Amino acid sequence: MSAPPRNVPSSTDPDRLPDVRWLRSSYSTGANNCVETARPASGPLAGLLAVRDSKDPAGPALLFSPESWSGFTAVFSKVAPVR
């Protein structure tokens, strides 16, 4: 996997993502122990995928390019779920 472009930030302050709609997996429970994702549609972060901890919505969000996110999640699709 190649490194992300140098001009793509790796995290951001939540105040820079005021108008995004955060989504949770339908597999999530109501216990707030999951991640949420959002795709900024405009501005300098448009086209990136933002990921945050649902327990800390005011905390930082990690930012991924579409290619980086695909590579990151591909690793987990090859691992058996923990039961």
Biopython code that builds the backbone (N, CA, C, O; Angstrom):
import numpy as np
from Bio.PDB.StructureBuilder import StructureBuilder

atoms = [
    (1, "MET", "N", (0.847, -1.166, 0.000)),
    (1, "MET", "CA", (0.000, 0.000, 0.000)),
    (1, "MET", "C", (0.894, 1.232, 0.000)),
    (1, "MET", "O", (1.865, 1.287, 0.755)),
    (2, "SER", "N", (0.590, 2.201, -0.818)),
    (2, "SER", "CA", (1.408, 3.398, -0.888)),
    (2, "SER", "C", (0.974, 4.406, 0.172)),
    (2, "SER", "O", (-0.147, 4.361, 0.677)),
    (3, "ALA", "N", (1.874, 5.299, 0.489)),
    (3, "ALA", "CA", (1.582, 6.337, 1.478)),
    (3, "ALA", "C", (0.585, 7.330, 0.896)),
    (3, "ALA", "O", (0.553, 7.533, -0.317)),
    (4, "PRO", "N", (-0.235, 7.952, 1.750)),
    (4, "PRO", "CA", (-1.173, 8.946, 1.250)),
    (4, "PRO", "C", (-0.428, 10.167, 0.734)),
    (4, "PRO", "O", (0.697, 10.427, 1.159)),
    (5, "PRO", "N", (-1.036, 10.916, -0.173)),
    (5, "PRO", "CA", (-0.388, 12.135, -0.655)),
    (5, "PRO", "C", (-0.086, 13.066, 0.516)),
    (5, "PRO", "O", (-0.840, 13.112, 1.488)),
    (6, "ARG", "N", (1.001, 13.796, 0.424)),
    (6, "ARG", "CA", (1.408, 14.671, 1.524)),
    (6, "ARG", "C", (0.426, 15.803, 1.789)),
    (6, "ARG", "O", (0.408, 16.341, 2.896)),
    (7, "ASN", "N", (-0.382, 16.180, 0.824)),
    (7, "ASN", "CA", (-1.305, 17.290, 1.031)),
    (7, "ASN", "C", (-2.634, 16.849, 1.641)),
    (7, "ASN", "O", (-3.523, 17.681, 1.822)),
    (8, "VAL", "N", (-2.793, 15.576, 1.958)),
    (8, "VAL", "CA", (-4.018, 15.080, 2.588)),
    (8, "VAL", "C", (-3.795, 15.030, 4.094)),
    (8, "VAL", "O", (-2.916, 14.307, 4.563)),
    (9, "PRO", "N", (-4.587, 15.794, 4.867)),
    (9, "PRO", "CA", (-4.410, 15.746, 6.318)),
    (9, "PRO", "C", (-4.809, 14.387, 6.865)),
    (9, "PRO", "O", (-5.618, 13.681, 6.263)),
    (10, "SER", "N", (-4.239, 14.020, 8.014)),
    (10, "SER", "CA", (-4.560, 12.717, 8.595)),
    (10, "SER", "C", (-5.628, 12.808, 9.674)),
    (10, "SER", "O", (-6.257, 11.803, 10.006)),
    (11, "SER", "N", (-5.840, 13.996, 10.224)),
    (11, "SER", "CA", (-6.910, 14.184, 11.202)),
    (11, "SER", "C", (-7.318, 15.647, 11.193)),
    (11, "SER", "O", (-6.620, 16.504, 10.650)),
    (12, "THR", "N", (-8.454, 15.911, 11.799)),
    (12, "THR", "CA", (-8.932, 17.282, 11.825)),
    (12, "THR", "C", (-9.755, 17.540, 13.065)),
    (12, "THR", "O", (-10.279, 16.616, 13.688)),
    (13, "ASP", "N", (-9.859, 18.780, 13.407)),
    (13, "ASP", "CA", (-10.701, 19.235, 14.499)),
    (13, "ASP", "C", (-12.158, 19.110, 14.050)),
    (13, "ASP", "O", (-12.465, 19.413, 12.897)),
    (14, "PRO", "N", (-13.057, 18.676, 14.926)),
    (14, "PRO", "CA", (-14.458, 18.505, 14.514)),
    (14, "PRO", "C", (-15.115, 19.801, 14.051)),
    (14, "PRO", "O", (-16.094, 19.755, 13.306)),
    (15, "ASP", "N", (-14.601, 20.954, 14.475)),
    (15, "ASP", "CA", (-15.171, 22.228, 14.034)),
    (15, "ASP", "C", (-14.975, 22.454, 12.538)),
    (15, "ASP", "O", (-15.670, 23.279, 11.944)),
    (16, "ARG", "N", (-14.044, 21.739, 11.926)),
    (16, "ARG", "CA", (-13.837, 21.871, 10.477)),
    (16, "ARG", "C", (-14.810, 21.002, 9.688)),
    (16, "ARG", "O", (-14.783, 21.009, 8.457)),
    (17, "LEU", "N", (-15.671, 20.255, 10.378)),
    (17, "LEU", "CA", (-16.648, 19.374, 9.732)),
    (17, "LEU", "C", (-18.065, 19.696, 10.230)),
    (17, "LEU", "O", (-18.773, 18.791, 10.673)),
    (18, "PRO", "N", (-18.489, 20.960, 10.165)),
    (18, "PRO", "CA", (-19.777, 21.310, 10.776)),
    (18, "PRO", "C", (-20.996, 20.817, 10.015)),
    (18, "PRO", "O", (-22.044, 20.593, 10.621)),
    (19, "ASP", "N", (-20.891, 20.645, 8.729)),
    (19, "ASP", "CA", (-22.077, 20.346, 7.921)),
    (19, "ASP", "C", (-22.111, 18.934, 7.369)),
    (19, "ASP", "O", (-22.762, 18.687, 6.354)),
    (20, "VAL", "N", (-21.433, 18.012, 8.008)),
    (20, "VAL", "CA", (-21.454, 16.636, 7.515)),
    (20, "VAL", "C", (-22.507, 15.834, 8.263)),
    (20, "VAL", "O", (-22.872, 16.162, 9.392)),
    (21, "ARG", "N", (-22.981, 14.796, 7.628)),
    (21, "ARG", "CA", (-23.937, 13.878, 8.248)),
    (21, "ARG", "C", (-23.176, 12.625, 8.653)),
    (21, "ARG", "O", (-22.681, 11.893, 7.796)),
    (22, "TRP", "N", (-23.083, 12.377, 9.940)),
    (22, "TRP", "CA", (-22.356, 11.220, 10.454)),
    (22, "TRP", "C", (-23.244, 9.992, 10.397)),
    (22, "TRP", "O", (-24.422, 10.056, 10.749)),
    (23, "LEU", "N", (-22.686, 8.876, 9.957)),
    (23, "LEU", "CA", (-23.424, 7.622, 9.817)),
    (23, "LEU", "C", (-22.789, 6.535, 10.670)),
    (23, "LEU", "O", (-21.574, 6.496, 10.860)),
    (24, "ARG", "N", (-23.644, 5.654, 11.178)),
    (24, "ARG", "CA", (-23.191, 4.470, 11.921)),
    (24, "ARG", "C", (-23.663, 3.229, 11.186)),
    (24, "ARG", "O", (-24.659, 3.256, 10.463)),
    (25, "SER", "N", (-22.945, 2.163, 11.379)),
    (25, "SER", "CA", (-23.340, 0.889, 10.800)),
    (25, "SER", "C", (-24.663, 0.434, 11.394)),
    (25, "SER", "O", (-24.949, 0.695, 12.562)),
    (26, "SER", "N", (-25.459, -0.239, 10.595)),
    (26, "SER", "CA", (-26.716, -0.805, 11.097)),
    (26, "SER", "C", (-26.445, -1.939, 12.081)),
    (26, "SER", "O", (-27.357, -2.378, 12.782)),
    (27, "TYR", "N", (-25.210, -2.416, 12.143)),
    (27, "TYR", "CA", (-24.834, -3.467, 13.087)),
    (27, "TYR", "C", (-24.482, -2.902, 14.466)),
    (27, "TYR", "O", (-24.273, -3.667, 15.408)),
    (28, "SER", "N", (-24.414, -1.589, 14.594)),
    (28, "SER", "CA", (-24.041, -0.971, 15.862)),
    (28, "SER", "C", (-25.147, -1.128, 16.890)),
    (28, "SER", "O", (-26.331, -1.183, 16.560)),
    (29, "THR", "N", (-24.728, -1.200, 18.141)),
    (29, "THR", "CA", (-25.696, -1.240, 19.238)),
    (29, "THR", "C", (-25.899, 0.183, 19.744)),
    (29, "THR", "O", (-25.234, 1.109, 19.278)),
    (30, "GLY", "N", (-26.789, 0.357, 20.669)),
    (30, "GLY", "CA", (-27.026, 1.672, 21.240)),
    (30, "GLY", "C", (-26.035, 2.044, 22.318)),
    (30, "GLY", "O", (-26.227, 3.049, 23.003)),
    (31, "ALA", "N", (-24.980, 1.267, 22.491)),
    (31, "ALA", "CA", (-24.032, 1.484, 23.579)),
    (31, "ALA", "C", (-22.945, 2.514, 23.258)),
    (31, "ALA", "O", (-22.043, 2.721, 24.070)),
    (32, "ASN", "N", (-23.012, 3.156, 22.107)),
    (32, "ASN", "CA", (-22.013, 4.156, 21.711)),
    (32, "ASN", "C", (-20.595, 3.604, 21.714)),
    (32, "ASN", "O", (-19.669, 4.269, 22.178)),
    (33, "ASN", "N", (-20.423, 2.395, 21.199)),
    (33, "ASN", "CA", (-19.080, 1.808, 21.141)),
    (33, "ASN", "C", (-18.730, 1.454, 19.706)),
    (33, "ASN", "O", (-18.360, 0.320, 19.402)),
    (34, "CYS", "N", (-18.851, 2.434, 18.837)),
    (34, "CYS", "CA", (-18.582, 2.172, 17.425)),
    (34, "CYS", "C", (-17.922, 3.395, 16.799)),
    (34, "CYS", "O", (-17.670, 4.393, 17.473)),
    (35, "VAL", "N", (-17.654, 3.305, 15.531)),
    (35, "VAL", "CA", (-17.141, 4.448, 14.789)),
    (35, "VAL", "C", (-18.251, 4.994, 13.910)),
    (35, "VAL", "O", (-19.194, 4.287, 13.554)),
    (36, "GLU", "N", (-18.119, 6.252, 13.573)),
    (36, "GLU", "CA", (-19.051, 6.910, 12.665)),
    (36, "GLU", "C", (-18.244, 7.441, 11.488)),
    (36, "GLU", "O", (-17.078, 7.806, 11.639)),
    (37, "THR", "N", (-18.864, 7.482, 10.327)),
    (37, "THR", "CA", (-18.187, 7.979, 9.137)),
    (37, "THR", "C", (-18.993, 9.103, 8.504)),
    (37, "THR", "O", (-20.211, 9.183, 8.663)),
    (38, "ALA", "N", (-18.293, 9.961, 7.790)),
    (38, "ALA", "CA", (-18.932, 11.060, 7.064)),
    (38, "ALA", "C", (-18.079, 11.385, 5.847)),
    (38, "ALA", "O", (-16.870, 11.158, 5.840)),
    (39, "ARG", "N", (-18.728, 11.918, 4.820)),
    (39, "ARG", "CA", (-18.018, 12.351, 3.609)),
    (39, "ARG", "C", (-18.299, 13.830, 3.373)),
    (39, "ARG", "O", (-19.383, 14.187, 2.913)),
    (40, "PRO", "N", (-17.326, 14.703, 3.685)),
    (40, "PRO", "CA", (-17.526, 16.119, 3.398)),
    (40, "PRO", "C", (-17.772, 16.329, 1.907)),
    (40, "PRO", "O", (-17.022, 15.823, 1.072)),
    (41, "ALA", "N", (-18.822, 17.075, 1.576)),
    (41, "ALA", "CA", (-19.193, 17.274, 0.173)),
    (41, "ALA", "C", (-18.574, 18.528, -0.427)),
    (41, "ALA", "O", (-18.505, 18.666, -1.648)),
    (42, "SER", "N", (-18.126, 19.440, 0.425)),
    (42, "SER", "CA", (-17.552, 20.675, -0.103)),
    (42, "SER", "C", (-16.424, 21.142, 0.808)),
    (42, "SER", "O", (-16.218, 20.605, 1.896)),
    (43, "GLY", "N", (-15.712, 22.140, 0.347)),
    (43, "GLY", "CA", (-14.612, 22.687, 1.130)),
    (43, "GLY", "C", (-13.321, 21.924, 0.924)),
    (43, "GLY", "O", (-13.246, 21.042, 0.069)),
    (44, "PRO", "N", (-12.299, 22.260, 1.706)),
    (44, "PRO", "CA", (-10.975, 21.663, 1.505)),
    (44, "PRO", "C", (-10.905, 20.172, 1.821)),
    (44, "PRO", "O", (-9.957, 19.504, 1.409)),
    (45, "LEU", "N", (-11.882, 19.642, 2.539)),
    (45, "LEU", "CA", (-11.866, 18.221, 2.892)),
    (45, "LEU", "C", (-12.791, 17.388, 2.008)),
    (45, "LEU", "O", (-12.965, 16.193, 2.247)),
    (46, "ALA", "N", (-13.381, 18.007, 0.996)),
    (46, "ALA", "CA", (-14.291, 17.293, 0.091)),
    (46, "ALA", "C", (-13.576, 16.117, -0.553)),
    (46, "ALA", "O", (-12.424, 16.223, -0.974)),
    (47, "GLY", "N", (-14.285, 14.988, -0.621)),
    (47, "GLY", "CA", (-13.732, 13.791, -1.241)),
    (47, "GLY", "C", (-13.033, 12.864, -0.269)),
    (47, "GLY", "O", (-12.727, 11.724, -0.618)),
    (48, "LEU", "N", (-12.772, 13.330, 0.943)),
    (48, "LEU", "CA", (-12.139, 12.480, 1.944)),
    (48, "LEU", "C", (-13.209, 11.793, 2.781)),
    (48, "LEU", "O", (-14.369, 12.203, 2.771)),
    (49, "LEU", "N", (-12.826, 10.763, 3.495)),
    (49, "LEU", "CA", (-13.726, 10.079, 4.415)),
    (49, "LEU", "C", (-13.274, 10.417, 5.826)),
    (49, "LEU", "O", (-12.117, 10.199, 6.185)),
    (50, "ALA", "N", (-14.194, 10.952, 6.624)),
    (50, "ALA", "CA", (-13.905, 11.279, 8.021)),
    (50, "ALA", "C", (-14.429, 10.146, 8.894)),
    (50, "ALA", "O", (-15.518, 9.625, 8.655)),
    (51, "VAL", "N", (-13.654, 9.766, 9.905)),
    (51, "VAL", "CA", (-14.022, 8.683, 10.820)),
    (51, "VAL", "C", (-13.797, 9.179, 12.242)),
    (51, "VAL", "O", (-12.739, 9.720, 12.561)),
    (52, "ARG", "N", (-14.813, 8.987, 13.102)),
    (52, "ARG", "CA", (-14.667, 9.417, 14.495)),
    (52, "ARG", "C", (-15.210, 8.363, 15.444)),
    (52, "ARG", "O", (-15.942, 7.459, 15.041)),
    (53, "ASP", "N", (-14.842, 8.492, 16.704)),
    (53, "ASP", "CA", (-15.302, 7.608, 17.766)),
    (53, "ASP", "C", (-16.657, 8.113, 18.250)),
    (53, "ASP", "O", (-16.781, 9.280, 18.622)),
    (54, "SER", "N", (-17.662, 7.261, 18.251)),
    (54, "SER", "CA", (-19.000, 7.691, 18.664)),
    (54, "SER", "C", (-19.050, 8.087, 20.141)),
    (54, "SER", "O", (-19.948, 8.824, 20.547)),
    (55, "LYS", "N", (-18.107, 7.612, 20.942)),
    (55, "LYS", "CA", (-18.067, 7.992, 22.357)),
    (55, "LYS", "C", (-17.524, 9.401, 22.551)),
    (55, "LYS", "O", (-17.700, 9.987, 23.620)),
    (56, "ASP", "N", (-16.867, 9.953, 21.534)),
    (56, "ASP", "CA", (-16.256, 11.274, 21.646)),
    (56, "ASP", "C", (-16.539, 12.097, 20.392)),
    (56, "ASP", "O", (-15.613, 12.415, 19.645)),
    (57, "PRO", "N", (-17.806, 12.447, 20.147)),
    (57, "PRO", "CA", (-18.130, 13.172, 18.919)),
    (57, "PRO", "C", (-17.480, 14.550, 18.828)),
    (57, "PRO", "O", (-17.364, 15.096, 17.730)),
    (58, "ALA", "N", (-17.059, 15.118, 19.939)),
    (58, "ALA", "CA", (-16.375, 16.408, 19.909)),
    (58, "ALA", "C", (-14.868, 16.244, 19.727)),
    (58, "ALA", "O", (-14.141, 17.233, 19.626)),
    (59, "GLY", "N", (-14.402, 15.005, 19.686)),
    (59, "GLY", "CA", (-12.981, 14.738, 19.513)),
    (59, "GLY", "C", (-12.569, 14.802, 18.050)),
    (59, "GLY", "O", (-13.391, 15.097, 17.183)),
    (60, "PRO", "N", (-11.306, 14.528, 17.775)),
    (60, "PRO", "CA", (-10.813, 14.613, 16.396)),
    (60, "PRO", "C", (-11.393, 13.516, 15.507)),
    (60, "PRO", "O", (-11.831, 12.467, 15.980)),
    (61, "ALA", "N", (-11.383, 13.788, 14.233)),
    (61, "ALA", "CA", (-11.801, 12.805, 13.228)),
    (61, "ALA", "C", (-10.578, 12.442, 12.396)),
    (61, "ALA", "O", (-9.799, 13.313, 12.009)),
    (62, "LEU", "N", (-10.417, 11.159, 12.125)),
    (62, "LEU", "CA", (-9.365, 10.713, 11.214)),
    (62, "LEU", "C", (-9.856, 10.922, 9.795)),
    (62, "LEU", "O", (-11.046, 10.771, 9.518)),
    (63, "LEU", "N", (-8.955, 11.267, 8.901)),
    (63, "LEU", "CA", (-9.308, 11.504, 7.502)),
    (63, "LEU", "C", (-8.584, 10.512, 6.609)),
    (63, "LEU", "O", (-7.386, 10.273, 6.762)),
    (64, "PHE", "N", (-9.328, 9.941, 5.677)),
    (64, "PHE", "CA", (-8.786, 8.956, 4.743)),
    (64, "PHE", "C", (-9.138, 9.359, 3.321)),
    (64, "PHE", "O", (-10.236, 9.854, 3.067)),
    (65, "SER", "N", (-8.214, 9.150, 2.396)),
    (65, "SER", "CA", (-8.574, 9.232, 0.980)),
    (65, "SER", "C", (-9.390, 7.979, 0.674)),
    (65, "SER", "O", (-9.291, 7.002, 1.415)),
    (66, "PRO", "N", (-10.191, 7.971, -0.388)),
    (66, "PRO", "CA", (-10.945, 6.757, -0.720)),
    (66, "PRO", "C", (-10.045, 5.533, -0.888)),
    (66, "PRO", "O", (-10.415, 4.432, -0.480)),
    (67, "GLU", "N", (-8.874, 5.716, -1.482)),
    (67, "GLU", "CA", (-7.959, 4.597, -1.691)),
    (67, "GLU", "C", (-7.405, 4.074, -0.364)),
    (67, "GLU", "O", (-7.298, 2.864, -0.163)),
    (68, "SER", "N", (-7.056, 4.984, 0.531)),
    (68, "SER", "CA", (-6.535, 4.571, 1.840)),
    (68, "SER", "C", (-7.592, 3.842, 2.651)),
    (68, "SER", "O", (-7.292, 2.848, 3.312)),
    (69, "TRP", "N", (-8.836, 4.330, 2.606)),
    (69, "TRP", "CA", (-9.919, 3.679, 3.354)),
    (69, "TRP", "C", (-10.171, 2.277, 2.808)),
    (69, "TRP", "O", (-10.377, 1.341, 3.580)),
    (70, "SER", "N", (-10.156, 2.124, 1.500)),
    (70, "SER", "CA", (-10.354, 0.798, 0.897)),
    (70, "SER", "C", (-9.261, -0.166, 1.337)),
    (70, "SER", "O", (-9.541, -1.319, 1.662)),
    (71, "GLY", "N", (-8.024, 0.302, 1.347)),
    (71, "GLY", "CA", (-6.923, -0.544, 1.795)),
    (71, "GLY", "C", (-7.030, -0.894, 3.268)),
    (71, "GLY", "O", (-6.752, -2.027, 3.660)),
    (72, "PHE", "N", (-7.429, 0.065, 4.084)),
    (72, "PHE", "CA", (-7.581, -0.153, 5.522)),
    (72, "PHE", "C", (-8.670, -1.177, 5.806)),
    (72, "PHE", "O", (-8.458, -2.100, 6.593)),
    (73, "THR", "N", (-9.831, -1.031, 5.178)),
    (73, "THR", "CA", (-10.940, -1.951, 5.443)),
    (73, "THR", "C", (-10.720, -3.319, 4.805)),
    (73, "THR", "O", (-11.276, -4.309, 5.280)),
    (74, "ALA", "N", (-9.926, -3.397, 3.743)),
    (74, "ALA", "CA", (-9.657, -4.689, 3.102)),
    (74, "ALA", "C", (-8.952, -5.635, 4.062)),
    (74, "ALA", "O", (-9.162, -6.847, 4.014)),
    (75, "VAL", "N", (-8.125, -5.088, 4.925)),
    (75, "VAL", "CA", (-7.429, -5.916, 5.915)),
    (75, "VAL", "C", (-8.441, -6.631, 6.805)),
    (75, "VAL", "O", (-8.277, -7.814, 7.104)),
    (76, "PHE", "N", (-9.478, -5.926, 7.225)),
    (76, "PHE", "CA", (-10.458, -6.507, 8.140)),
    (76, "PHE", "C", (-11.392, -7.495, 7.462)),
    (76, "PHE", "O", (-11.948, -8.370, 8.126)),
    (77, "SER", "N", (-11.572, -7.374, 6.177)),
    (77, "SER", "CA", (-12.440, -8.324, 5.479)),
    (77, "SER", "C", (-11.786, -9.701, 5.373)),
    (77, "SER", "O", (-12.453, -10.687, 5.061)),
    (78, "LYS", "N", (-10.482, -9.764, 5.634)),
    (78, "LYS", "CA", (-9.758, -11.036, 5.557)),
    (78, "LYS", "C", (-9.567, -11.683, 6.924)),
    (78, "LYS", "O", (-8.999, -12.771, 7.024)),
    (79, "VAL", "N", (-10.035, -11.024, 7.965)),
    (79, "VAL", "CA", (-9.860, -11.510, 9.335)),
    (79, "VAL", "C", (-11.190, -12.056, 9.838)),
    (79, "VAL", "O", (-12.233, -11.426, 9.662)),
    (80, "ALA", "N", (-11.149, -13.222, 10.463)),
    (80, "ALA", "CA", (-12.380, -13.808, 11.018)),
    (80, "ALA", "C", (-12.872, -12.948, 12.177)),
    (80, "ALA", "O", (-12.064, -12.474, 12.976)),
    (81, "PRO", "N", (-14.179, -12.741, 12.283)),
    (81, "PRO", "CA", (-14.700, -11.930, 13.383)),
    (81, "PRO", "C", (-14.455, -12.593, 14.737)),
    (81, "PRO", "O", (-14.451, -13.818, 14.857)),
    (82, "VAL", "N", (-14.254, -11.771, 15.731)),
    (82, "VAL", "CA", (-14.072, -12.250, 17.102)),
    (82, "VAL", "C", (-15.446, -12.435, 17.715)),
    (82, "VAL", "O", (-16.290, -11.542, 17.640)),
    (83, "ARG", "N", (-15.668, -13.568, 18.308)),
    (83, "ARG", "CA", (-16.983, -13.846, 18.915)),
    (83, "ARG", "C", (-16.867, -13.969, 20.400)),
    (83, "ARG", "O", (-17.867, -14.201, 21.080)),
]
sb = StructureBuilder()
sb.init_structure("model")
sb.init_model(0)
sb.init_chain("A")
sb.init_seg("    ")
for serial, (resi, resn, name, xyz) in enumerate(atoms, 1):
    if name == "N":
        sb.init_residue(resn, " ", resi, " ")
    sb.init_atom(name, np.array(xyz, "f"), 0.0, 1.0, " ", f" {name:<3s}", serial, name[0])
structure = sb.get_structure()
